[in-house]
Amino acid sequence: MIEATGPALVLGSTQPRPPAPPPGIDIEVVRRRSGGGAVLVEPGRLVWVDVLVPSGDPLWEDDVGRSFGWLGRAWAEALGDPDAVVHQGPLRPSRWSAMVCFAGLGPGEVTIGGAKVVGMAQRRTRAGALFQCAALRAWDPVPLVALLGLPPQAAAELAGVARGVDVDPAALVARLG
């Protein structure tokens, strides 16, 4: 589990750099090497877990889309919510998903009541796959919209796409195994 010590805007690998943060906002802007939209990382607001699967491991799957399945099932089980659903289909983009990670839904990602609660991205090499996972503990799109320079109506459109889960981070990670 990776714990945030301060706020950071984590951009996806192909995402354009946003405008400078609004005055008075001190936030680090970094880029991850896996795809997807931005994630706002703040202490206590998400559970970030990286999972490395070597290419010869029994969990290895050649099909990139299917490779998220086992991990999504593990997250859904660890969340312990009977309404947790693992997305089995192809990527479901939305108007904002190229900019905001939790605005789209990819294979293996987890929803509760139709709102995304666990997002995942993957980076592959010949040696293996790195899965970067984030479970939301809270969701407020307003700061993310401001940091990305999106139009104000984006916050209203993004309000219901994701939600936080009330979990103890250490217990959740322990249940992930």
N, C-alpha and C positions, 0 to 999 in steps of 0.2 A: 504494500500500500504506500502510495506517495502522498505525503501531507504537505499542503500549501502553508508557507510561512508568511505569505503576503499575496496581494492580488496580482494576477497575470492574465493577459489576454493571449490565449494560445491559438494561433492561426493554423489552418490546415495547410498542407504542403503546396497546393496550387492557388491558394487564396491570395488576392491582392492585398497589399498592406493598406490598412485604413488610414484616414487622416489622423493627424496628431490628436491625442486625447484632449478633451475639453480642459480649459484652464482650471487649475486647482486639483486635477485628478492625477495622482501619482500611481502609475501602473506600468508594469513591465510588459512589453509586447514581444512574444517569442513565437517561433514557428516549430511545429512538430513535423516529422518526416513522413507522417501518414496523411492520407487525404481527408477530405471533409471540410465542414465549416468551422468557425471559431467556437471555442469554449471559454467562458469566463470562469477562471479558477480563483476562488476565494477561500480563505480558511473556514472550515466547518460547513461549507455549502455543497461539497460533493466528495464522493469516495473515488479516488483515482487508483486504478490497479493496472499494471503492465503484466502481461503473460507472454512468456517466450516458449515457443514450441519448436524444437529442433526438427529438421526435415525428415529424419528417420523415425520420429516418435509415432506411436500408435494413434495419437490425436491428429497427426498431420493429415491434411486433405489437400489433394492437388487442385481441386476446384475452389477458387477464391471465395465465391459466394457461399458454398456449402461449408467452408471451413469455419464459419462463425457459429454454426448450429450448436455444437456441443457446449461452447462457451456461453451462448445465450441461455441454454437449458440450465447450466450451472448457476448463472446469475438469477434466473427465475426461481429456482429451488432455494437458493441462498436468501432471497428476499422474503420467502415464506408467505407470500400473499397469494391466495388461491386465484385471484383475478389476474395474476401476472401472465402475459402472453408473449411468446417468442415469435418474432416476425419470420416467417418461412419463405416469403416471396422475394421478388427482385427489389432493388432499390426503389423507394417511393419518394421521389423528390417533391419539393414544394417551391413556391415562389421564393422563399428565403433560404432554402437548404444549402445553396452554394456558399452562403455567408454565415449561417448559424447551424452548428452541428445538430442541435436538437429539433430543428425544423423539418428534417427529413427522417425517413425510416429505412434502415438497411437490413439485410439478412442478419439474423441472430440477435438483433436489438430487441429490448424488452419494453413492453407497454403495460400500463395498468389503466383500465377504463378508457382505453384509446389514446392516452397521453404517454409519450416516451419518458421512461425513467432511467434506462441504461443505454448509453451510446457507445459505439465501438468503431475503431479504425484499425487498419492493419498495414504493416510494412513487411515485405518479403525480400529475402535474399536466398541464395542457394543453401545457406546454412540453416535457415528456419524462418519462422514468422513471429513478428512481435505484434501482439494485440494490445492496443491501448484502449482501456475501458473507463468509463465514468458513469457512476450512479449518482443522480441528483438527490441531494438532501433538501434543496430548496430551488425554486424556479421563479425568477423575476426577469423578464426579458428587457425591461426598461434600461438598465445600465449597459447591457450588451448592445442594444440598438444605438444608444448614444455613442459608445466607443467605436462602433463600426461606421458611424455616420449614415445610418439608414434613415429613411423618412419616418417621422413620428408615428404614422399609422401602422408601421411594422410592429410596434410593441403590442398594440391591440390584436393584430392578426396572430402574433406569436404567443399570446397569453395562455391559450389552451392546448398548445401542441405538446407541452411537456409538463411534468409536475415532480415535486420532490417526494421522497419517501422518508418516513420517520424510522431511521435505523441507527443502531450503534455501529459506527464504522469498523471497529475492531471485531465485533461479533459477526458482522457481515462478511468480512474478509476470512475469518475463521471458518464460517460455513461454506465459503467458496472452496476451501480445502487447499 
